[in-house]
Amino acid sequence: MGCLVVASDPIGIAFDSVRHGRAGVKHFYRLFGSNGLVSSERLRMGFMASICSNEGPFCHSSAILNIGVDFETGSGHCSENRPARNTSMIEVAVYDTKPYDREFLTVAGGKMVRWHFHEFRLSAQTALAASGSQAVCVFVNDVVDAACVSELAKLGVQLIALRCAGFNNVDLKAAKARNIPVVRVPAYSPHAVAEHAVALLLTLSRRTHRAYNRVRELNFSLNGLVGTNVNGKTVGVVGTGKIGKIAAQIFRGFDATVLAYDPFPSPDWAVQHGVRYTALTELLATSDIVTLHVPLLPETNQLINARSLAEMKRGVLLINTSRGKLIETKALIHALKSGQVGGVALDVYEEEEGIFFEDLSGQVLQDDQLSRLLTFPNVLITSHQAFLTKEGLSEIARVTVENILKLEYGGPFAEGTIL
Ligand SMILES: NC(=O)c1ccc[n+]([C@@H]2O[C@H](COP(=O)([O-])OP(=O)(O)OC[C@H]3O[C@@H](n4cnc5c(N)ncnc54)[C@H](O)[C@@H]3O)[C@@H](O)[C@H]2O)c1
């Protein structure tokens, strides 16, 4: 092929090429030659870089490029190891991918799943990127509405796998009508979420977020940092499913009185753990701390609104690690300003889509309600990270792969995962 390249940064070019998908790889071949050494006799200090690229619309996920470079001359070679198409390898388009998704899914999928990782979200407009995939793997902010499901059906997608518990972003009826099963991971680590709710509460009640910033500024004053004990307080747990139950049990460990509300109570569990079920109105009226662990449903949308906030004990601390739309933000801001609410910790926010999970640090925040919330000293916000533990991510990946493999090997989906 006789293509001798003098390049100051061949590895840089290689990485660049790979970043640009198939078109970029072709460009790399044009520069360095394909499947063979360029000036092999001069390749003294070549080293191999195996790069797996799975970015971009010209997905090149199965190729491994072996790149050798002679540092002295700048010449290089490139060969492509493309594994023979293995019919049992399942192609899956993963949307809204973050580095931690890649890491855990790649390990769990092994040689059985070929992931096509996309950083953009799934919607009717981006469904085309699932072309050639048997399944799509989506997260909380992908918009899997009827139009999107219709596009996926046209592409022959056979499974929508949510790598989360909540599924309010998927039009289940539309998926059913198109015969596309929807699976989720209902309980990857309820402990992760419950523990985060408790961590948020302790931070809020002991002002740790303010103390942390102060001490870093060498301000060792304690003024304004007076907190409250959880011990002896009444904690209201709204929703006693997997997460709510664990949160309730942790609060019992503080020797707090724990009240619970759930339209489907678990009386035996309550007796065992010293938890008392009440009506929602009683829970709201008597709790010093209210923590939400209910799914977002039409009947729970804005469950916490101007009226329910007014029913709460003055100075209540409110924790939401469930879904942002459970709380009417406008009413919450009003209640914070009046002192009716003494503090709020949110891991989720009503309008979080497009904001949470993103680095917007160089931009002007356009959401005025979120901007206002961030000005309160007694408001603590994390960006939907309650699930984000090693244990949680491993379990999400394990269950997701187990379900995806059913496409190839048959059998029922993992218990409790089909919607
Ligand atoms: N922040 C995060 O990272 C994160 C991670 C996982 C789950 N979540 C959220 O946590 C929620 C709870 O998860 P889970 O695993 O405990 O769910 P779950 O299904 O096990 O429990 C939900 C409970 O809410 C109850 N419920 C339904 N409607 C209610 C109502 N109107 N009032 C009170 N209770 C009601 C149900 O009966 C059930 O017991 C999920 O729906 C999801 O939105 C958040």
The ligand as a Gaussian input file, in Angstrom:
#p B3LYP/6-31G(d) Opt

LIG

0 1
 N      -34.125000       9.450000      42.987000
 C      -33.829000       8.265000      42.491000
 O      -32.677000       8.034000      42.084000
 C      -34.882000       7.184000      42.452000
 C      -34.466000       5.864000      42.240000
 C      -35.458000       4.849000      42.256000
 C      -36.771000       5.163000      42.463000
 N      -37.137000       6.464000      42.645000
 C      -38.554000       6.813000      42.865000
 O      -38.981000       6.211000      44.079000
 C      -40.332000       5.796000      43.892000
 C      -40.652000       4.704000      44.879000
 O      -39.901000       3.565000      44.540000
 P      -40.211000       2.130000      45.180000
 O      -39.204000       1.208000      44.602000
 O      -40.340000       2.221000      46.646000
 O      -41.633000       1.847000      44.516000
 P      -42.691000       0.772000      44.968000
 O      -43.561000       0.535000      43.800000
 O      -42.043000      -0.388000      45.638000
 O      -43.545000       1.547000      46.084000
 C      -44.376000       2.619000      45.811000
 C      -45.414000       2.643000      46.906000
 O      -46.201000       3.828000      46.744000
 C      -47.529000       3.467000      47.055000
 N      -48.453000       4.451000      46.526000
 C      -49.055000       4.489000      45.321000
 N      -49.868000       5.558000      45.248000
 C      -49.771000       6.190000      46.438000
 C      -50.371000       7.357000      46.963000
 N      -51.237000       8.062000      46.269000
 N      -50.031000       7.715000      48.222000
 C      -49.157000       6.996000      48.944000
 N      -48.565000       5.878000      48.507000
 C      -48.874000       5.489000      47.252000
 C      -47.705000       2.075000      46.475000
 O      -48.813000       1.407000      47.052000
 C      -46.363000       1.451000      46.855000
 O      -46.427000       0.823000      48.116000
 C      -40.345000       5.338000      42.415000
 O      -41.628000       5.379000      41.885000
 C      -39.466000       6.337000      41.741000
 O      -40.261000       7.402000      41.302000
 C      -36.222000       7.468000      42.642000

